[in-house]
Amino acid sequence: MGAALMMIDSRLRSIHEGRTEADPEQQELIEQFAASLDSEGANDVLDGACTLIYMFMTWLRKAHEDHDKDVVAYVVPSLVATMRMMPKSVPPETIPTMTGLVVAAGTGMSPSLWRKQYGYWTKEEMTPLEVTAFLLAEHINRVTDDPDFATRMISEALVSADEEADED
């Protein structure tokens, strides 16, 4: 999950620094890392991205429930509309899969388990998956008015989980 978080954080920082492209050095590091992965490592990154989507949607669900609102009704339409404006990064045929992941996560279901029922990930779904996690993180950052909130929330959860594991 750390690799998936690193990719999302890199994109968030690029946007907040006013760049439309990722930092070339950071992008090169990410590409080198991706090239070094075997199939098991690649699957771990995919599961990590799905876990990020789950954690982001869990946070959003709780925030919406505090206001008696349905997270799916409020987050998904905006997410889909944004993805439709990004046809180079998110081909229209991938939007239903990405939406399904978000709805699954928003209803408390594991996005990874939901996706597995439809077969293996395709190469064409990799960027849309990253975009989905990025858009959810950016949504959380806007809701909290804190450009680092989503990344910090996940980092703190990972540290807390590591500390609990060390105690056991």
C-alpha positions in Angstrom: 0.0 0.0 0.0 3.0 2.3 0.6 3.8 2.3 -3.1 0.3 3.2 -4.1 0.2 6.0 -1.5 3.5 7.3 -2.8 2.1 7.5 -6.4 -1.0 9.3 -5.2 1.0 11.7 -3.0 3.3 12.5 -5.9 0.3 13.4 -8.1 -1.3 15.5 -5.4 1.9 17.4 -4.8 2.2 18.1 -8.6 -1.2 19.5 -8.8 -0.8 21.7 -5.7 2.5 23.0 -7.0 0.6 24.1 -10.2 2.2 21.5 -12.5 0.0 19.5 -14.9 2.6 16.8 -15.1 4.3 14.8 -12.4 7.7 15.8 -11.3 10.1 14.2 -13.8 12.4 12.8 -11.1 9.5 11.4 -9.1 7.9 9.9 -12.2 11.2 8.3 -13.1 11.5 6.8 -9.6 7.9 5.5 -9.9 8.6 4.0 -13.3 11.8 2.3 -12.1 10.0 1.0 -9.1 7.2 -0.4 -11.3 9.6 -2.0 -13.7 11.3 -3.7 -10.8 8.1 -5.4 -9.6 7.4 -9.1 -10.3 3.8 -10.1 -10.8 3.3 -10.6 -7.0 4.6 -7.1 -6.4 2.4 -5.6 -9.0 -0.6 -7.4 -7.5 0.4 -5.9 -4.1 0.4 -2.4 -5.6 -3.0 -3.1 -7.1 -4.4 -4.3 -3.8 -2.8 -1.3 -2.1 -4.6 1.1 -4.5 -7.9 -0.7 -3.8 -7.2 -0.5 0.0 -6.6 3.3 -0.4 -9.9 3.6 -2.2 -11.6 1.6 0.6 -10.0 3.7 3.3 -10.8 7.0 1.5 -14.4 5.9 1.0 -14.7 4.7 4.6 -13.6 8.1 5.8 -16.0 9.9 3.3 -18.9 7.6 4.3 -18.4 8.4 8.0 -18.2 12.1 7.2 -21.4 12.0 5.1 -23.2 9.9 7.7 -22.5 12.6 10.3 -24.6 14.9 8.1 -27.3 12.2 7.4 -26.1 12.0 3.7 -25.4 9.0 1.5 -21.8 8.9 0.4 -22.6 7.2 -2.8 -25.2 9.8 -3.8 -22.8 12.6 -3.1 -19.4 11.4 -4.1 -20.0 9.0 -7.1 -21.7 11.5 -9.5 -18.9 14.1 -9.0 -16.3 11.4 -9.4 -17.9 10.1 -12.6 -18.3 13.6 -14.0 -14.6 14.3 -13.4 -13.5 11.0 -14.9 -15.5 11.8 -18.0 -13.6 15.0 -18.5 -10.4 13.0 -18.6 -10.8 10.7 -21.6 -7.0 10.4 -22.2 -6.4 9.1 -18.7 -9.7 7.4 -18.1 -11.2 5.8 -21.2 -15.0 5.8 -21.1 -15.1 2.0 -21.0 -13.2 1.9 -17.7 -15.6 4.3 -15.8 -18.1 1.6 -14.9 -15.3 -0.5 -13.3 -13.9 2.4 -11.4 -17.4 3.4 -10.3 -18.1 -0.1 -9.1 -14.9 -0.1 -7.0 -16.0 3.2 -5.4 -19.6 2.0 -4.8 -18.3 -1.3 -3.3 -16.0 0.6 -1.0 -18.7 3.1 -0.1 -21.0 0.3 1.0 -18.3 -1.4 3.1 -17.2 -4.1 0.6 -13.6 -4.7 -0.3 -12.9 -3.2 -3.8 -10.3 -5.9 -4.4 -12.8 -8.7 -3.7 -15.4 -6.9 -5.7 -13.0 -6.6 -8.7 -11.8 -10.2 -8.5 -15.3 -11.5 -9.5 -14.7 -9.9 -12.9 -11.3 -11.3 -13.7 -7.8 -9.9 -13.8 -6.9 -6.3 -14.1 -6.1 -5.1 -17.5 -3.3 -2.8 -18.5 -5.9 -0.2 -19.6 -7.3 -0.1 -16.1 -4.1 0.9 -14.4 -4.2 4.6 -14.9 -8.0 4.9 -14.2 -7.4 3.0 -11.0 -4.7 5.5 -10.0 -6.9 8.4 -11.1 -9.8 7.1 -9.0 -7.6 6.9 -5.8 -6.2 10.3 -6.6 -9.7 11.9 -7.1 -10.9 10.5 -3.8 -7.8 11.8 -2.0 -8.3 15.2 -3.6 -12.0 15.2 -2.7 -11.0 14.5 1.0 -8.4 17.2 0.9 -11.0 19.7 -0.4 -13.6 18.7 2.2 -11.1 19.2 5.0 -9.5 22.3 3.4 -6.1 20.6 4.0 -4.0 19.7 0.9 -2.2 16.9 2.8 -5.0 15.4 4.9 -5.7 12.3 2.8 -2.1 11.2 2.6 -1.5 12.0 6.3 -4.5 10.1 7.3 -3.3 7.0 5.5 0.3 7.4 6.7 -0.9 7.7 10.3 -3.1 4.6 10.0 -0.1 2.7 8.6 2.1 3.8 11.5 -0.5 2.9 14.0 -1.0 -0.5 12.5 2.8 -1.1 12.5 2.9 -0.1 16.2 0.1 -2.4 17.1 1.8 -5.3 15.2 5.0 -4.6 17.1 3.1 -4.7 20.4 1.7 -8.2 19.6 
